[in-house]
C-alpha cells in the first residue's frame, strides 16, 4: 500500500498552533508512507498540483489530506483524485483545523493531537475500498406543496422550463393569504390580481396537475425518484412519482387570542390588520374616527416563544393606516410601536409619507386594551416622554405577525426535514444554501422557512424552482455507495432493523426469512447496523474494523 | 442606589409594556421601565421609588423580552434590606417573621385559633391518611376578619367527607411577601422550615387558601412531586362532581375581582367564575379591567406593612367606584389581601366584599 499524506497550513489557521513541519517529518518515517509534505493552502491550485504530481510519481493508492473539516472542499478533493486517475473513495480527510488547531493555543499539545488524528486516518484508510458511485436516472417532475404565492411562483417557473408539476394545496382554492389582500404594497395591485395571473398560467399549461383540498400522505425514495401519495378533495387517493420537491407551506397569521390583555375577541372594535384589510367597507366608524394601530402583536415576544421579528407587519400597519386615511380624511390615527422596521426598498420613504399624511407615531408597546361602552381605552407608556397614558379610540387594529404553519410538524416528519425553534423549515445554510434543505432534492420556498413579504416570497419560490430545475435537468444523479449490506448467513430474520429504518429501505424476504436492503432507497444512516443483534448488517465504508483501527490510531503511544 | 444585576436587564428593549400596565406607574413616582434602563448603566435609582411596587407581576408576565422587571425591583430591594436602608415598619415585619414566623409578630401558639371557631373537628396532618394539607396564610391565621375563610373551607371539606389536616402551631409563613420585600435569606429559612414540615408529615398535596402562598409554593419552592392548588379549584371540582350541592339562590349583582397572584400570575380565571355562575339568582358582572387586565388591589409586595410617601387615589377605591357605577352589591374575592384592601374602601359605598367561600356557605343545601 502506498500512502501520501498532505498537511495543510491553512495560512495561519493551522500553522499558528500546530507544528506542521514536525508532522510531515514524523510521517515521512512511517513505512508505506511514500510522501508526507506540508503546504500553505492544499486546496489552492498549486496545492492540488502537488497532490496530483505525487499520485502520479509515487503511484499512490491511498491519500490522506489533513486540513479543514471534511464537509468543506469535499467535492473538490474527490474531483482531484478522479482527475489524477485514482478512485475518489481512496481519500481520507483528517480535520486538524476545527478539531485541533482552533481548539487551543498550546503548540506542543496540538501537534501531538494532530499526529494522533492523522495516525487514526492512516490506520483506517487501509480499509477504504474503491467504490463506484452509482448513477440513477432522474424523473423530470416536481411536487410543489402549497398553492400560495411562492408555491405558485415556483410551479409556474418549473412548468415553463418543461418540468412536470404536481401542485397540492390544502385549501379549496389556490392563492393563500395573498389572495385576501386588498392592496399589495408597493405594487398597488390587489392580491387577487397577482394570484390570478399566476393561476391562469398554470391552468393553461399542459404539464401541471393541480390538486386542491389535498394533503401529502407519504413521500419515500430519494432525489430523482420520490414516490408520493396524496389525498385530494378529502378522500381521493393518488400516487405518482416525482424527481424533487418544493415545500411552500407558508405561514399562519398570529392568533391574537394568545395576547389576552389586548382584548381581541371581546369587542368588535378590536380587529387584526388582515381583517380590516378585507372588511374595511363593512366597519361602521364615526365621521372622525379615532384609530389605534398596535405594532408587534405576536412578534418579538418571548412570552409567546416568538422572539423573531415578522418583518412584514410594520409596512402592513402603515399600509392599513393609509387605507383608513383614504377612506376617512379626518381620521385621527396613532400607531404604537417599539421600533418601526420599514426595511424593504421604498419602505422608509413610505413611512415618511405616512407621517406627512398626518398619521401619528407613539413609541410604546401598548400594555392593555379595555373595551368600554363609549370607546376602546388603551393604556400604555409613551416611552420617549416617560409618561403613562390612557387614550380613547373607536377602533383598535392589531398588526399581527406571522406564525409557522401547524402542519409543518407533520410534514417535517414525512419529508425528514427539520424545523427551527419557531416551527419554520430549516435551511441547509442560512446564507450559502438558503433554498436547500438538508435532504437532497427537497427545497423550501417562501414563508415556510420564516417571515417574508410578497416580493421576497415570489423571488424565493422562483429561486428554489431554479435550483431544483438545475438538478432535474441533468437527467441523472449520483448516489453515494455507502449503504447497508446484509450478510444473509448471519441474519436471523428478527426484523428489528426494519422497524428502525427511517428510509423504509429494508424489506423482509418471507421465503428466505432474512431481510434485504433496497440500495437505492437506503440513506446510509447506520441505524440498522447499530440495531442488529447479530451483526448481520454492515454499513459499507463504515465497518467495525475501520472504527477499531481508527481508535487504535487515536490511542497510539507516540 | 447602585446595583449589579443578575437578571436579563441588558436585553430590555425599553418598549414600555411594563410601565404601561403597571398599577402604580403614572400615578406614583415609580416607572418600571426607567428602573430597568438605569440598571443597564448602573445609574442611581431613588430608593423610595422601589417601594411602590405591589409585586402584582404584570410587568414580568407581559415583558416581551422576559426581563422580569419585578424581579429586578426585588433584587434592588434586597440590596437595601442587606444594608438596613429600609423603613422601620418593614424592618419590624421582617423581624417579626424571623421570630414568630408571621409578619405581625403574633404568638405562634395562636396560629390555629380559627380552628376553634369552625365547630368541626380538625385533625393535625399527622393524624390523617390522605396527607392533604390545608395551609392558611398568616392573614387568615391572625386577622379576625379572615378567620372565616379557613373556617368555611374546613366546614365544606368536613361535610363533604374530604379528609384534610393542618400543621397547627408548626405552620409558618410561606415567605412569598418576604421574598418580594427583598429579604432573600429569611425567605430561604422559611422555605426550608416549610419543606422540612412537609417532608416530616409526608404531605402529598397542599390546599392553599391564599394565592400568594400557592404562587411561591408552586414556583419558588421547587416541589415537583407535591400537588399545590388553590381552594377555588377544589371547590369547583366539588360542585361539578356534585359533592356539594347548591340549594339556595343568591339574588345579588356580583362582580368578581381577580387577584393578581391567582389570575395574572397563575392563570386561574375560570374556576371562581364557574362557581359563581352555578349559583342561581346570582348576576355575575365584569369589571372593565378583569382577568389578565385585572387591577391590582395594592396589598402585595410588602405594601401591607408599609405606607408609601406620595398620596394618591388608591386602586381599591377605583375598583369600588367602578363597582358602584355598575350597580354591584357584592364584590367577590378569593385572596385575603384583596379582601382586606377592598373592604376598607367599600364600606362607605355600602358595598359588601366577600370571600367566595362565604357566598358558597350561604347557598348550600
Interface residues (C-beta under 8 A of the other chain):
Chain A: X260 X261 X263 X296 X300 X301 X302 X303 X338 X339 X363 X364 X365 X366 X367 X368 X370 X371 X372 X377 X379 X380 X381 X382 X383 X386 X387 X388 X389
Chain B: X13 X14 X15 X16 X17 X18 X19 X20 X21 X22 X25 X26 X27 X31 X33 X34 X58 X61 X62 X63 X64 X65 X66 X288 X289 X291 X292 X293
